Amino acid sequence: MFKKSFLKKLAKEEEVSFTFLENQLRSGKAVIPLNNQKELSRPVAIGEGFKVKINTNIGLSSEEENLQKELTKLKEAVRCGTDAIMDLSIGGNFRSLRKKIINTSPVAVGTVPLYEAAIEAEKQKKTFEKMSFDSIWETLKRQAEDGVDFFTIHAGILQSAIKYLSQNKRTGGIVSRGGSILARWMFVNKEENPFYVNFDKILQLAKKYNISISLGDALRPGAISDASDNLQFFELHVLGELVKKCRKKNVQVMVEGPGHIPLDEIEMNVRLEKKICHQAPFYVLGPLTTDIAAGYDHITSAIGGALAAQHGADFLCVVTPAEHLRHPDINDIREGVVASKIAAHSVDLLRFKKEREKDKVISSHRAQRKWKDIFPLTLEQNKAKKYHKKIKSSDICTMCGNFCSLKIIEKCGLLDTTGSTKSK
């Protein structure tokens, strides 16, 4: 699947042994999203035993069709440390954007092929309800040839789930865009999910191009009151069976997870996914721990993401402050990426010595007020510099002024230059 030289180099970057990386890939506990037609300057391993990775969503909508703005978001997300990008375009010249993203992104690029197929059906047949698997298949092939590294495939939502939902209403219904499209398509056409029916054929294509499959959670809860319900877990069991199919065909696979989940149910959700889906890497969409934080959902996502990662989630999807409100702008992307990086690092420093050292080094510089050394070590140095710019003295900040605790303790000779406080 991957050359030995590539894996050795990646293992070094991931700070694990070559043998460990190889074993995790072989067991399916980790994936490396990378289309075999190209190379990436920043490939990553996602899964158990590796640092927590993050993904950032960008893309055109029917209301926002500026390609350059999306490419600027790509650049900013990469600068802030995203490990992957998903192009979720549903409008404008989406093919042109996708090709530009693939050609310029140093990180893995994912898509939801259903979106393009639905858009094409809208253009040609006036409605996505008349979409055929043939058109879906052509979309899959086109995106594979373009160099997409991972596909989100919503193959777990079935007719039986739609019937159950019609009798057991949800507060949030189906919030997955792909899930809602398929639910409507199945309802109108009285047919089973075309991705589920044709899953083996899709795996043949994925294997040919070494495309990782990310099994989408079409029935994830979009409201705290819907968390951990029968629909969510019904789909999870279907995804568990699809994981086995992927592995049988030697196709890399990860599983997408909830959604809106209260704090006390996050650990259970992660552990259940790992059990039902045979330890496949878990890609969580948040989770958001409350529904009331409109404008601040990057914070609720960071809270949920950190807790999920602590219990075994491997891949965090960036949620921006614009979630539930509007198409995100570049500032929203920046805030969302940094929030997810905080969540990921908060867990990584518990597991990796070098990650913990980063905190110790910056604390040492902070104790000695070495501002120029501090800024490059922060997650968003531009913001840190902006906040500190108006300070007249280079030796203190305006919080404590002349009563700076660090200066006071330094005069007592109790401050270790490595950043730790000496014991008496």
TORKOL-4160 file (C-alpha; in steps of 0.2 Angstrom, whole numbers, padded with zeros to 4 digits, m for minus):
424
<pt num="1" X="0000" Y="0000" Z="0000"/>
<pt num="2" X="0014" Y="0012" Z="0005"/>
<pt num="3" X="0033" Y="0011" Z="0001"/>
<pt num="4" X="0044" Y="0007" Z="0016"/>
<pt num="5" X="0054" Y="0022" Z="0014"/>
<pt num="6" X="0039" Y="0033" Z="0015"/>
<pt num="7" X="0033" Y="0024" Z="0031"/>
<pt num="8" X="0050" Y="0026" Z="0039"/>
<pt num="9" X="0050" Y="0045" Z="0036"/>
<pt num="10" X="0032" Y="0047" Z="0042"/>
<pt num="11" X="0035" Y="0036" Z="0057"/>
<pt num="12" X="0049" Y="0048" Z="0062"/>
<pt num="13" X="0038" Y="0063" Z="0059"/>
<pt num="14" X="0024" Y="0055" Z="0070"/>
<pt num="15" X="0037" Y="0051" Z="0083"/>
<pt num="16" X="0033" Y="0033" Z="0083"/>
<pt num="17" X="0043" Y="0017" Z="0077"/>
<pt num="18" X="0042" Y="0011" Z="0060"/>
<pt num="19" X="0036" Y="m0006" Z="0067"/>
<pt num="20" X="0022" Y="0002" Z="0077"/>
<pt num="21" X="0016" Y="0012" Z="0062"/>
<pt num="22" X="0016" Y="m0003" Z="0051"/>
<pt num="23" X="0006" Y="m0014" Z="0063"/>
<pt num="24" X="m0007" Y="0000" Z="0066"/>
<pt num="25" X="m0010" Y="0001" Z="0048"/>
<pt num="26" X="m0011" Y="m0017" Z="0045"/>
<pt num="27" X="m0023" Y="m0020" Z="0059"/>
<pt num="28" X="m0034" Y="m0005" Z="0053"/>
<pt num="29" X="m0032" Y="0005" Z="0069"/>
<pt num="30" X="m0024" Y="0019" Z="0059"/>
<pt num="31" X="m0025" Y="0026" Z="0041"/>
<pt num="32" X="m0015" Y="0037" Z="0030"/>
<pt num="33" X="m0026" Y="0047" Z="0018"/>
<pt num="34" X="m0016" Y="0048" Z="0002"/>
<pt num="35" X="m0022" Y="0045" Z="m0016"/>
<pt num="36" X="m0008" Y="0035" Z="m0024"/>
<pt num="37" X="m0007" Y="0047" Z="m0039"/>
<pt num="38" X="0001" Y="0061" Z="m0029"/>
<pt num="39" X="0013" Y="0066" Z="m0015"/>
<pt num="40" X="0009" Y="0077" Z="0000"/>
<pt num="41" X="0022" Y="0087" Z="0009"/>
<pt num="42" X="0012" Y="0085" Z="0026"/>
<pt num="43" X="0005" Y="0067" Z="0026"/>
<pt num="44" X="m0001" Y="0061" Z="0043"/>
<pt num="45" X="m0006" Y="0045" Z="0051"/>
<pt num="46" X="m0023" Y="0045" Z="0060"/>
<pt num="47" X="m0028" Y="0033" Z="0073"/>
<pt num="48" X="m0024" Y="0025" Z="0089"/>
<pt num="49" X="m0006" Y="0029" Z="0096"/>
<pt num="50" X="m0004" Y="0044" Z="0086"/>
<pt num="51" X="m0006" Y="0063" Z="0090"/>
<pt num="52" X="m0024" Y="0069" Z="0088"/>
<pt num="53" X="m0027" Y="0076" Z="0071"/>
<pt num="54" X="m0039" Y="0089" Z="0065"/>
<pt num="55" X="m0049" Y="0092" Z="0049"/>
<pt num="56" X="m0055" Y="0109" Z="0042"/>
<pt num="57" X="m0070" Y="0111" Z="0031"/>
<pt num="58" X="m0071" Y="0124" Z="0017"/>
<pt num="59" X="m0080" Y="0125" Z="0001"/>
<pt num="60" X="m0092" Y="0135" Z="m0010"/>
<pt num="61" X="m0111" Y="0137" Z="m0006"/>
<pt num="62" X="m0125" Y="0142" Z="m0017"/>
<pt num="63" X="m0124" Y="0159" Z="m0008"/>
<pt num="64" X="m0105" Y="0161" Z="m0007"/>
<pt num="65" X="m0096" Y="0157" Z="m0024"/>
<pt num="66" X="m0079" Y="0166" Z="m0022"/>
<pt num="67" X="m0065" Y="0153" Z="m0026"/>
<pt num="68" X="m0052" Y="0165" Z="m0020"/>
<pt num="69" X="m0059" Y="0167" Z="m0003"/>
<pt num="70" X="m0060" Y="0148" Z="m0001"/>
<pt num="71" X="m0042" Y="0146" Z="m0007"/>
<pt num="72" X="m0037" Y="0160" Z="0006"/>
<pt num="73" X="m0046" Y="0149" Z="0019"/>
<pt num="74" X="m0036" Y="0134" Z="0014"/>
<pt num="75" X="m0020" Y="0144" Z="0016"/>
<pt num="76" X="m0025" Y="0150" Z="0033"/>
<pt num="77" X="m0031" Y="0133" Z="0039"/>
<pt num="78" X="m0014" Y="0126" Z="0034"/>
<pt num="79" X="m0005" Y="0140" Z="0042"/>
<pt num="80" X="m0014" Y="0137" Z="0059"/>
<pt num="81" X="m0010" Y="0119" Z="0058"/>
<pt num="82" X="m0024" Y="0109" Z="0051"/>
<pt num="83" X="m0020" Y="0091" Z="0046"/>
<pt num="84" X="m0033" Y="0089" Z="0032"/>
<pt num="85" X="m0045" Y="0099" Z="0022"/>
<pt num="86" X="m0062" Y="0094" Z="0016"/>
<pt num="87" X="m0070" Y="0103" Z="0001"/>
<pt num="88" X="m0089" Y="0103" Z="0005"/>
<pt num="89" X="m0094" Y="0113" Z="m0010"/>
<pt num="90" X="m0112" Y="0114" Z="m0015"/>
<pt num="91" X="m0112" Y="0128" Z="m0027"/>
<pt num="92" X="m0102" Y="0139" Z="m0039"/>
<pt num="93" X="m0088" Y="0132" Z="m0050"/>
<pt num="94" X="m0084" Y="0118" Z="m0037"/>
<pt num="95" X="m0074" Y="0107" Z="m0049"/>
<pt num="96" X="m0062" Y="0121" Z="m0052"/>
<pt num="97" X="m0060" Y="0124" Z="m0034"/>
<pt num="98" X="m0057" Y="0106" Z="m0030"/>
<pt num="99" X="m0043" Y="0104" Z="m0043"/>
<pt num="100" X="m0035" Y="0120" Z="m0036"/>
<pt num="101" X="m0036" Y="0114" Z="m0018"/>
<pt num="102" X="m0029" Y="0097" Z="m0023"/>
<pt num="103" X="m0015" Y="0105" Z="m0033"/>
<pt num="104" X="m0010" Y="0117" Z="m0019"/>
<pt num="105" X="m0014" Y="0108" Z="m0002"/>
<pt num="106" X="0001" Y="0101" Z="0007"/>
<pt num="107" X="m0012" Y="0091" Z="0018"/>
<pt num="108" X="m0024" Y="0077" Z="0013"/>
<pt num="109" X="m0040" Y="0082" Z="0004"/>
<pt num="110" X="m0057" Y="0074" Z="0007"/>
<pt num="111" X="m0074" Y="0077" Z="m0001"/>
<pt num="112" X="m0092" Y="0071" Z="0000"/>
<pt num="113" X="m0095" Y="0065" Z="m0018"/>
<pt num="114" X="m0114" Y="0064" Z="m0015"/>
<pt num="115" X="m0114" Y="0083" Z="m0016"/>
<pt num="116" X="m0107" Y="0084" Z="m0033"/>
<pt num="117" X="m0119" Y="0070" Z="m0039"/>
<pt num="118" X="m0134" Y="0080" Z="m0032"/>
<pt num="119" X="m0129" Y="0096" Z="m0039"/>
<pt num="120" X="m0127" Y="0088" Z="m0057"/>
<pt num="121" X="m0144" Y="0080" Z="m0055"/>
<pt num="122" X="m0151" Y="0097" Z="m0050"/>
<pt num="123" X="m0144" Y="0104" Z="m0066"/>
<pt num="124" X="m0148" Y="0090" Z="m0078"/>
<pt num="125" X="m0164" Y="0084" Z="m0071"/>
<pt num="126" X="m0170" Y="0099" Z="m0061"/>
<pt num="127" X="m0170" Y="0088" Z="m0045"/>
<pt num="128" X="m0158" Y="0077" Z="m0035"/>
<pt num="129" X="m0172" Y="0065" Z="m0032"/>
<pt num="130" X="m0169" Y="0059" Z="m0050"/>
<pt num="131" X="m0151" Y="0056" Z="m0047"/>
<pt num="132" X="m0145" Y="0038" Z="m0052"/>
<pt num="133" X="m0130" Y="0028" Z="m0046"/>
<pt num="134" X="m0123" Y="0029" Z="m0063"/>
<pt num="135" X="m0121" Y="0048" Z="m0060"/>
<pt num="136" X="m0114" Y="0045" Z="m0043"/>
<pt num="137" X="m0102" Y="0032" Z="m0050"/>
<pt num="138" X="m0095" Y="0045" Z="m0063"/>
<pt num="139" X="m0093" Y="0057" Z="m0049"/>
<pt num="140" X="m0083" Y="0045" Z="m0039"/>
<pt num="141" X="m0072" Y="0041" Z="m0053"/>
<pt num="142" X="m0069" Y="0059" Z="m0058"/>
<pt num="143" X="m0064" Y="0064" Z="m0040"/>
<pt num="144" X="m0053" Y="0049" Z="m0038"/>
<pt num="145" X="m0044" Y="0053" Z="m0054"/>
<pt num="146" X="m0042" Y="0071" Z="m0048"/>
<pt num="147" X="m0033" Y="0065" Z="m0033"/>
<pt num="148" X="m0045" Y="0066" Z="m0018"/>
<pt num="149" X="m0037" Y="0057" Z="m0003"/>
<pt num="150" X="m0053" Y="0052" Z="0006"/>
<pt num="151" X="m0071" Y="0051" Z="0003"/>
<pt num="152" X="m0085" Y="0053" Z="0015"/>
<pt num="153" X="m0098" Y="0039" Z="0010"/>
<pt num="154" X="m0115" Y="0039" Z="0019"/>
<pt num="155" X="m0118" Y="0021" Z="0017"/>
<pt num="156" X="m0126" Y="0018" Z="0034"/>
<pt num="157" X="m0143" Y="0026" Z="0032"/>
<pt num="158" X="m0155" Y="0013" Z="0027"/>
<pt num="159" X="m0174" Y="0012" Z="0023"/>
<pt num="160" X="m0178" Y="0004" Z="0039"/>
<pt num="161" X="m0170" Y="0019" Z="0048"/>
<pt num="162" X="m0181" Y="0031" Z="0038"/>
<pt num="163" X="m0196" Y="0021" Z="0042"/>
<pt num="164" X="m0191" Y="0022" Z="0061"/>
<pt num="165" X="m0188" Y="0040" Z="0060"/>
<pt num="166" X="m0206" Y="0043" Z="0053"/>
<pt num="167" X="m0213" Y="0035" Z="0068"/>
<pt num="168" X="m0201" Y="0042" Z="0081"/>
<pt num="169" X="m0198" Y="0060" Z="0078"/>
<pt num="170" X="m0182" Y="0069" Z="0082"/>
<pt num="171" X="m0180" Y="0086" Z="0089"/>
<pt num="172" X="m0166" Y="0090" Z="0076"/>
<pt num="173" X="m0171" Y="0077" Z="0063"/>
<pt num="174" X="m0157" Y="0073" Z="0051"/>
<pt num="175" X="m0144" Y="0087" Z="0051"/>
<pt num="176" X="m0131" Y="0078" Z="0040"/>
<pt num="177" X="m0133" Y="0086" Z="0023"/>
<pt num="178" X="m0128" Y="0070" Z="0014"/>
<pt num="179" X="m0140" Y="0060" Z="0026"/>
<pt num="180" X="m0154" Y="0072" Z="0022"/>
<pt num="181" X="m0151" Y="0071" Z="0003"/>
<pt num="182" X="m0151" Y="0052" Z="0004"/>
<pt num="183" X="m0166" Y="0051" Z="0015"/>
<pt num="184" X="m0176" Y="0061" Z="0003"/>
<pt num="185" X="m0170" Y="0051" Z="m0012"/>
<pt num="186" X="m0175" Y="0034" Z="m0003"/>
<pt num="187" X="m0191" Y="0041" Z="0002"/>
<pt num="188" X="m0196" Y="0047" Z="m0015"/>
<pt num="189" X="m0189" Y="0032" Z="m0025"/>
<pt num="190" X="m0194" Y="0019" Z="m0013"/>
<pt num="191" X="m0176" Y="0011" Z="m0015"/>
<pt num="192" X="m0162" Y="0007" Z="m0003"/>
<pt num="193" X="m0147" Y="0018" Z="m0001"/>
<pt num="194" X="m0137" Y="0017" Z="m0017"/>
<pt num="195" X="m0120" Y="0018" Z="m0008"/>
<pt num="196" X="m0125" Y="0004" Z="0003"/>
<pt num="197" X="m0131" Y="m0007" Z="m0012"/>
<pt num="198" X="m0116" Y="m0003" Z="m0022"/>
<pt num="199" X="m0103" Y="m0003" Z="m0008"/>
<pt num="200" X="m0092" Y="m0017" Z="m0015"/>
<pt num="201" X="m0090" Y="m0008" Z="m0031"/>
<pt num="202" X="m0085" Y="0008" Z="m0022"/>
<pt num="203" X="m0072" Y="m0001" Z="m0013"/>
<pt num="204" X="m0064" Y="m0007" Z="m0029"/>
<pt num="205" X="m0062" Y="0011" Z="m0035"/>
<pt num="206" X="m0055" Y="0016" Z="m0017"/>
<pt num="207" X="m0043" Y="0002" Z="m0018"/>
<pt num="208" X="m0037" Y="0006" Z="m0036"/>
<pt num="209" X="m0033" Y="0024" Z="m0030"/>
<pt num="210" X="m0029" Y="0020" Z="m0012"/>
<pt num="211" X="m0043" Y="0032" Z="m0006"/>
<pt num="212" X="m0047" Y="0031" Z="0012"/>
<pt num="213" X="m0066" Y="0029" Z="0016"/>
<pt num="214" X="m0073" Y="0039" Z="0029"/>
<pt num="215" X="m0090" Y="0031" Z="0034"/>
<pt num="216" X="m0102" Y="0046" Z="0036"/>
<pt num="217" X="m0114" Y="0047" Z="0051"/>
<pt num="218" X="m0130" Y="0052" Z="0042"/>
<pt num="219" X="m0140" Y="0050" Z="0057"/>
<pt num="220" X="m0129" Y="0059" Z="0070"/>
<pt num="221" X="m0139" Y="0069" Z="0083"/>
<pt num="222" X="m0140" Y="0087" Z="0079"/>
<pt num="223" X="m0148" Y="0091" Z="0096"/>
<pt num="224" X="m0143" Y="0087" Z="0113"/>
<pt num="225" X="m0160" Y="0079" Z="0116"/>
<pt num="226" X="m0157" Y="0067" Z="0102"/>
<pt num="227" X="m0140" Y="0061" Z="0108"/>
<pt num="228" X="m0137" Y="0043" Z="0109"/>
<pt num="229" X="m0154" Y="0038" Z="0102"/>
<pt num="230" X="m0159" Y="0022" Z="0093"/>
<pt num="231" X="m0156" Y="0029" Z="0076"/>
<pt num="232" X="m0138" Y="0034" Z="0080"/>
<pt num="233" X="m0134" Y="0017" Z="0086"/>
<pt num="234" X="m0143" Y="0008" Z="0073"/>
<pt num="235" X="m0132" Y="0017" Z="0060"/>
<pt num="236" X="m0117" Y="0013" Z="0070"/>
<pt num="237" X="m0120" Y="m0005" Z="0069"/>
<pt num="238" X="m0122" Y="m0004" Z="0050"/>
<pt num="239" X="m0105" Y="0005" Z="0049"/>
<pt num="240" X="m0097" Y="m0008" Z="0059"/>
<pt num="241" X="m0101" Y="m0021" Z="0046"/>
<pt num="242" X="m0095" Y="m0009" Z="0033"/>
<pt num="243" X="m0078" Y="m0007" Z="0041"/>
<pt num="244" X="m0076" Y="m0026" Z="0040"/>
<pt num="245" X="m0080" Y="m0025" Z="0021"/>
<pt num="246" X="m0067" Y="m0012" Z="0019"/>
<pt num="247" X="m0054" Y="m0022" Z="0028"/>
<pt num="248" X="m0058" Y="m0037" Z="0018"/>
<pt num="249" X="m0055" Y="m0028" Z="0002"/>
<pt num="250" X="m0039" Y="m0020" Z="0010"/>
<pt num="251" X="m0046" Y="m0002" Z="0009"/>
<pt num="252" X="m0042" Y="0010" Z="0023"/>
<pt num="253" X="m0057" Y="0016" Z="0033"/>
<pt num="254" X="m0062" Y="0027" Z="0047"/>
<pt num="255" X="m0079" Y="0031" Z="0055"/>
<pt num="256" X="m0087" Y="0048" Z="0058"/>
<pt num="257" X="m0096" Y="0051" Z="0074"/>
<pt num="258" X="m0108" Y="0062" Z="0083"/>
<pt num="259" X="m0114" Y="0077" Z="0083"/>
<pt num="260" X="m0122" Y="0085" Z="0098"/>
<pt num="261" X="m0118" Y="0075" Z="0114"/>
<pt num="262" X="m0119" Y="0080" Z="0132"/>
<pt num="263" X="m0103" Y="0078" Z="0142"/>
<pt num="264" X="m0108" Y="0063" Z="0152"/>
<pt num="265" X="m0111" Y="0053" Z="0136"/>
<pt num="266" X="m0095" Y="0056" Z="0126"/>
<pt num="267" X="m0084" Y="0043" Z="0134"/>
<pt num="268" X="m0098" Y="0030" Z="0131"/>
<pt num="269" X="m0100" Y="0035" Z="0113"/>
<pt num="270" X="m0081" Y="0034" Z="0109"/>
<pt num="271" X="m0079" Y="0017" Z="0118"/>
<pt num="272" X="m0095" Y="0010" Z="0109"/>
<pt num="273" X="m0088" Y="0016" Z="0092"/>
<pt num="274" X="m0072" Y="0008" Z="0095"/>
<pt num="275" X="m0080" Y="m0008" Z="0100"/>
<pt num="276" X="m0094" Y="m0009" Z="0087"/>
<pt num="277" X="m0082" Y="m0003" Z="0073"/>
<pt num="278" X="m0067" Y="m0014" Z="0077"/>
<pt num="279" X="m0055" Y="m0001" Z="0083"/>
<pt num="280" X="m0057" Y="0009" Z="0067"/>
<pt num="281" X="m0050" Y="0027" Z="0068"/>
<pt num="282" X="m0064" Y="0038" Z="0075"/>
<pt num="283" X="m0067" Y="0055" Z="0066"/>
<pt num="284" X="m0079" Y="0066" Z="0078"/>
<pt num="285" X="m0089" Y="0080" Z="0071"/>
<pt num="286" X="m0087" Y="0091" Z="0087"/>
<pt num="287" X="m0095" Y="0084" Z="0098"/>
<pt num="288" X="m0104" Y="0099" Z="0103"/>
<pt num="289" X="m0109" Y="0099" Z="0121"/>
<pt num="290" X="m0123" Y="0111" Z="0121"/>
<pt num="291" X="m0135" Y="0118" Z="0109"/>
<pt num="292" X="m0136" Y="0136" Z="0116"/>
<pt num="293" X="m0118" Y="0143" Z="0111"/>
<pt num="294" X="m0122" Y="0150" Z="0093"/>
<pt num="295" X="m0108" Y="0161" Z="0089"/>
<pt num="296" X="m0096" Y="0151" Z="0101"/>
<pt num="297" X="m0098" Y="0134" Z="0094"/>
<pt num="298" X="m0079" Y="0133" Z="0092"/>
<pt num="299" X="m0078" Y="0133" Z="0111"/>
<pt num="300" X="m0092" Y="0119" Z="0113"/>
<pt num="301" X="m0083" Y="0109" Z="0100"/>
<pt num="302" X="m0066" Y="0111" Z="0108"/>
<pt num="303" X="m0073" Y="0105" Z="0125"/>
<pt num="304" X="m0082" Y="0090" Z="0117"/>
<pt num="305" X="m0067" Y="0086" Z="0106"/>
<pt num="306" X="m0054" Y="0086" Z="0120"/>
<pt num="307" X="m0065" Y="0075" Z="0130"/>
<pt num="308" X="m0068" Y="0063" Z="0115"/>
<pt num="309" X="m0050" Y="0063" Z="0111"/>
<pt num="310" X="m0045" Y="0059" Z="0129"/>
<pt num="311" X="m0056" Y="0043" Z="0128"/>
<pt num="312" X="m0049" Y="0038" Z="0111"/>
<pt num="313" X="m0056" Y="0049" Z="0097"/>
<pt num="314" X="m0042" Y="0051" Z="0084"/>
<pt num="315" X="m0048" Y="0065" Z="0072"/>
<pt num="316" X="m0057" Y="0081" Z="0076"/>
<pt num="317" X="m0067" Y="0091" Z="0064"/>
<pt num="318" X="m0065" Y="0109" Z="0066"/>
<pt num="319" X="m0081" Y="0119" Z="0071"/>
<pt num="320" X="m0081" Y="0137" Z="0068"/>
<pt num="321" X="m0090" Y="0151" Z="0077"/>
<pt num="322" X="m0101" Y="0153" Z="0062"/>
<pt num="323" X="m0108" Y="0135" Z="0064"/>
<pt num="324" X="m0127" Y="0135" Z="0063"/>
<pt num="325" X="m0127" Y="0153" Z="0058"/>
<pt num="326" X="m0118" Y="0157" Z="0041"/>
<pt num="327" X="m0105" Y="0152" Z="0029"/>
<pt num="328" X="m0088" Y="0154" Z="0038"/>
<pt num="329" X="m0076" Y="0168" Z="0034"/>
<pt num="330" X="m0057" Y="0167" Z="0036"/>
<pt num="331" X="m0058" Y="0174" Z="0054"/>
<pt num="332" X="m0070" Y="0160" Z="0058"/>
<pt num="333" X="m0059" Y="0147" Z="0050"/>
<pt num="334" X="m0044" Y="0154" Z="0060"/>
<pt num="335" X="m0054" Y="0153" Z="0076"/>
<pt num="336" X="m0061" Y="0136" Z="0073"/>
<pt num="337" X="m0044" Y="0128" Z="0069"/>
<pt num="338" X="m0035" Y="0136" Z="0084"/>
<pt num="339" X="m0049" Y="0130" Z="0095"/>
<pt num="340" X="m0047" Y="0112" Z="0088"/>
<pt num="341" X="m0028" Y="0113" Z="0090"/>
<pt num="342" X="m0030" Y="0117" Z="0108"/>
<pt num="343" X="m0041" Y="0102" Z="0111"/>
<pt num="344" X="m0029" Y="0091" Z="0102"/>
<pt num="345" X="m0014" Y="0097" Z="0110"/>
<pt num="346" X="m0022" Y="0096" Z="0127"/>
<pt num="347" X="m0023" Y="0077" Z="0125"/>
<pt num="348" X="m0007" Y="0075" Z="0116"/>
<pt num="349" X="0003" Y="0083" Z="0130"/>
<pt num="350" X="m0003" Y="0069" Z="0141"/>
<pt num="351" X="0004" Y="0056" Z="0129"/>
<pt num="352" X="0019" Y="0063" Z="0121"/>
<pt num="353" X="0034" Y="0069" Z="0130"/>
<pt num="354" X="0039" Y="0082" Z="0116"/>
<pt num="355" X="0022" Y="0089" Z="0117"/>
<pt num="356" X="0023" Y="0092" Z="0135"/>
<pt num="357" X="0040" Y="0100" Z="0133"/>
<pt num="358" X="0032" Y="0113" Z="0122"/>
<pt num="359" X="0022" Y="0119" Z="0137"/>
<pt num="360" X="0037" Y="0119" Z="0148"/>
<pt num="361" X="0048" Y="0129" Z="0136"/>
<pt num="362" X="0035" Y="0143" Z="0133"/>
<pt num="363" X="0032" Y="0143" Z="0152"/>
<pt num="364" X="0050" Y="0146" Z="0155"/>
<pt num="365" X="0050" Y="0160" Z="0142"/>
<pt num="366" X="0035" Y="0168" Z="0150"/>
<pt num="367" X="0042" Y="0167" Z="0168"/>
<pt num="368" X="0057" Y="0177" Z="0161"/>
<pt num="369" X="0046" Y="0189" Z="0151"/>
<pt num="370" X="0055" Y="0184" Z="0135"/>
<pt num="371" X="0041" Y="0189" Z="0123"/>
<pt num="372" X="0050" Y="0187" Z="0107"/>
<pt num="373" X="0053" Y="0169" Z="0111"/>
<pt num="374" X="0035" Y="0166" Z="0117"/>
<pt num="375" X="0026" Y="0172" Z="0101"/>
<pt num="376" X="0033" Y="0158" Z="0089"/>
<pt num="377" X="0028" Y="0145" Z="0101"/>
<pt num="378" X="0010" Y="0150" Z="0103"/>
<pt num="379" X="m0004" Y="0142" Z="0092"/>
<pt num="380" X="m0008" Y="0159" Z="0084"/>
<pt num="381" X="0007" Y="0171" Z="0086"/>
<pt num="382" X="m0001" Y="0185" Z="0076"/>
<pt num="383" X="m0015" Y="0187" Z="0089"/>
<pt num="384" X="m0003" Y="0185" Z="0104"/>
<pt num="385" X="0008" Y="0199" Z="0096"/>
<pt num="386" X="m0007" Y="0210" Z="0093"/>
<pt num="387" X="m0013" Y="0209" Z="0111"/>
<pt num="388" X="0004" Y="0213" Z="0118"/>
<pt num="389" X="0009" Y="0226" Z="0105"/>
<pt num="390" X="0002" Y="0241" Z="0115"/>
<pt num="391" X="0013" Y="0237" Z="0131"/>
<pt num="392" X="0026" Y="0251" Z="0134"/>
<pt num="393" X="0038" Y="0240" Z="0144"/>
<pt num="394" X="0045" Y="0224" Z="0138"/>
<pt num="395" X="0047" Y="0217" Z="0155"/>
<pt num="396" X="0029" Y="0217" Z="0161"/>
<pt num="397" X="0012" Y="0216" Z="0155"/>
<pt num="398" X="m0003" Y="0228" Z="0159"/>
<pt num="399" X="m0012" Y="0214" Z="0169"/>
<pt num="400" X="m0001" Y="0216" Z="0185"/>
<pt num="401" X="0010" Y="0231" Z="0180"/>
<pt num="402" X="0023" Y="0234" Z="0193"/>
<pt num="403" X="0015" Y="0220" Z="0204"/>
<pt num="404" X="0020" Y="0207" Z="0192"/>
<pt num="405" X="0020" Y="0191" Z="0201"/>
<pt num="406" X="0034" Y="0184" Z="0191"/>
<pt num="407" X="0046" Y="0198" Z="0194"/>
<pt num="408" X="0042" Y="0198" Z="0213"/>
<pt num="409" X="0045" Y="0179" Z="0214"/>
<pt num="410" X="0061" Y="0181" Z="0204"/>
<pt num="411" X="0068" Y="0193" Z="0217"/>
<pt num="412" X="0066" Y="0180" Z="0230"/>
<pt num="413" X="0077" Y="0168" Z="0220"/>
<pt num="414" X="0063" Y="0155" Z="0219"/>
<pt num="415" X="0062" Y="0155" Z="0200"/>
<pt num="416" X="0070" Y="0141" Z="0190"/>
<pt num="417" X="0076" Y="0147" Z="0173"/>
<pt num="418" X="0068" Y="0131" Z="0166"/>
<pt num="419" X="0051" Y="0137" Z="0171"/>
<pt num="420" X="0048" Y="0127" Z="0187"/>
<pt num="421" X="0046" Y="0134" Z="0204"/>
<pt num="422" X="0059" Y="0129" Z="0217"/>
<pt num="423" X="0053" Y="0120" Z="0232"/>
<pt num="424" X="0058" Y="0127" Z="0249"/>
